[in-house]
Structures are given as structure tokens and as C-alpha cells.
Amino acid sequence: MVTISNEQIPAKVYQELRRITGLSPKSDKATEIGLKHTLHSVLLKEEDQYIGMGRIIGDGGCFCQVVDICVHPEWQGRGLGRLIMEDLMKYIQSDLPDSCYISLIADGEAYHLYEKFGFSDTLPESKGMFFLK
């Protein structure tokens, strides 16, 4: 049975889930700093195995971002991404103030999932950009 918790994601679990799901690797230092600044996290576990996660980061008032949504490849296609998003949306609806701008970057076809939760494309009004150090 899959369990959901909002405990802080352990650094090694974070790095391993990112690795196994094909997300970009993060250094130990970046992981330590980043996880400390999490506003809300979701961690999925099946017995002793961590199988999915997601986080909300930001200033908690004006701007926040949904990040690190991933599900272990062996567990994909079972609605667990939806489960993660449902938990994150509960936090968004109950803890973030009106007018807070919540953004995310949708990889591949994942935008279909996020659209179900009310997220929409910013084009043509704005175009997302990034800078990677």
C-alpha cells in the first residue's frame, strides 16, 4: 500500500529519485540548501521504498513554484503523479494567499496532468526562460 507523507524529503532519497527518474542531478550542497527552503513536500512510500515526491518552493506569498514531481519508473502509470499533485494543491488552496503566482515547468507530456489541476500555458503572453549555473 502506498503511503503519503509531508515529512522533509531526505537528501539521499531526493537525489536518488531525481537520478532514477531522469531529472537533472543536484550536488550535495545544492540539495542541502534547497531542501531546507521547501515550503511543502510530498513523499510517496511503498513499504521501505520511496517511490515518488514533489515540492513547493518560493517566498510563500507572492511567488511559488511546483518542482521535483517524479514517480519511480516501476510505479508510473498508476495515478501517483495525480496523488502528488492533489496533495500539493491542498497546500496551495489552504496555505498560500490570494494573488500568489504559482508556476511550474512541465517536461514532455506532463503538462496534461498539470492542466487537470488548473495550470495553463503562459504563451503567448509570456515565455518561460532559465539560467543554469
C-alpha positions as CSV (number, residue, x, y, z in Angstrom):
1,M,0.0,0.0,0.0
2,V,1.3,3.4,-1.0
3,T,1.6,5.9,1.9
4,I,1.8,9.7,1.6
5,S,3.7,11.9,4.0
6,N,4.6,15.5,4.2
7,E,7.9,14.9,6.0
8,Q,11.0,16.6,4.8
9,I,12.5,14.6,1.9
10,P,15.8,13.1,3.0
11,A,18.7,14.3,0.8
12,K,19.8,10.9,-0.4
13,V,16.2,10.0,-1.3
14,Y,15.8,13.2,-3.1
15,Q,19.0,12.7,-5.2
16,E,18.1,9.0,-5.9
17,L,14.6,9.7,-7.0
18,R,15.9,12.5,-9.3
19,R,18.5,10.2,-10.7
20,I,16.2,7.2,-11.3
21,T,13.5,9.3,-12.9
22,G,15.9,11.1,-15.3
23,L,15.7,14.6,-13.6
24,S,19.0,16.6,-13.6
25,P,21.4,15.7,-10.8
26,K,21.9,18.1,-7.9
27,S,25.1,18.4,-5.9
28,D,25.1,17.6,-2.2
29,K,25.5,21.3,-1.3
30,A,22.6,22.3,-3.6
31,T,20.4,19.5,-2.3
32,E,21.1,20.5,1.3
33,I,20.4,24.2,0.7
34,G,17.4,23.6,-1.5
35,L,15.6,21.1,0.7
36,K,15.8,23.5,3.7
37,H,13.8,26.0,1.7
38,T,10.9,23.7,0.9
39,L,7.5,25.2,1.7
40,H,5.7,21.9,1.4
41,S,6.8,18.4,0.3
42,V,5.1,15.2,-0.6
43,L,6.8,11.8,-0.3
44,L,5.3,8.5,-1.5
45,K,6.5,5.3,0.0
46,E,5.7,1.6,-0.6
47,E,6.8,-0.4,2.4
48,D,10.5,0.6,2.7
49,Q,10.9,2.0,-0.8
50,Y,10.5,5.7,-1.7
51,I,8.6,5.8,-5.0
52,G,7.7,9.5,-5.6
53,M,7.9,13.0,-4.5
54,G,7.0,16.6,-5.2
55,R,7.7,20.0,-3.6
56,I,6.5,23.6,-3.5
57,I,9.2,26.2,-3.1
58,G,9.1,30.0,-3.1
59,D,8.5,33.0,-0.9
60,G,5.2,31.7,0.4
61,G,3.3,34.9,-0.5
62,C,3.9,36.4,-4.0
63,F,5.6,33.6,-5.9
64,C,5.9,29.9,-5.6
65,Q,6.9,27.0,-7.9
66,V,5.9,23.4,-8.1
67,V,9.1,21.3,-8.5
68,D,10.5,17.8,-8.4
69,I,7.4,16.0,-9.3
70,C,8.6,12.5,-10.1
71,V,7.5,8.8,-9.7
72,H,9.8,5.8,-9.8
73,P,9.7,4.2,-13.3
74,E,8.4,0.9,-11.9
75,W,5.4,2.8,-10.4
76,Q,4.5,5.1,-13.2
77,G,1.1,4.9,-14.9
78,R,-0.8,4.2,-11.7
79,G,-2.1,7.7,-10.9
80,L,0.7,8.5,-8.4
81,G,1.6,11.8,-10.1
82,R,-2.0,12.8,-9.7
83,L,-1.8,11.8,-6.0
84,I,1.2,14.0,-5.5
85,M,-0.4,16.9,-7.3
86,E,-3.6,16.5,-5.2
87,D,-1.6,16.9,-2.0
88,L,0.3,19.9,-3.4
89,M,-2.9,21.6,-4.5
90,K,-4.4,21.2,-1.0
91,Y,-1.5,23.1,0.4
92,I,-1.8,25.7,-2.4
93,Q,-5.5,26.2,-1.7
94,S,-5.3,26.3,2.1
95,D,-1.9,27.9,2.9
96,L,-1.0,30.3,0.0
97,P,-2.6,33.7,-0.2
98,D,-4.8,35.0,-3.0
99,S,-2.8,36.5,-5.8
100,C,0.2,34.2,-5.2
101,Y,1.6,33.3,-8.6
102,I,2.3,29.5,-8.8
103,S,4.4,28.3,-11.7
104,L,5.9,25.1,-12.9
105,I,7.9,23.7,-15.8
106,A,6.2,20.7,-17.5
107,D,8.5,18.2,-19.0
108,G,7.3,16.3,-22.1
109,E,3.6,15.3,-21.9
110,A,3.4,16.0,-18.2
111,Y,1.5,19.3,-19.0
112,H,-1.6,17.2,-19.4
113,L,-1.5,16.3,-15.7
114,Y,-1.0,19.9,-14.7
115,E,-3.8,21.2,-16.9
116,K,-6.2,19.0,-14.9
117,F,-5.3,21.0,-11.8
118,G,-5.9,24.4,-13.4
119,F,-2.4,25.2,-14.7
120,S,-2.2,26.7,-18.2
121,D,0.4,27.6,-20.8
122,T,1.8,31.1,-20.4
123,L,2.4,31.6,-24.2
124,P,1.9,34.0,-26.0
125,E,1.7,36.5,-23.1
126,S,5.0,35.3,-21.6
127,K,7.7,32.8,-22.3
128,G,9.5,30.8,-19.6
129,M,13.2,31.1,-19.5
130,F,16.0,29.7,-17.4
131,F,19.7,30.1,-16.5
132,L,21.6,27.1,-15.1
133,K,24.7,27.6,-13.1
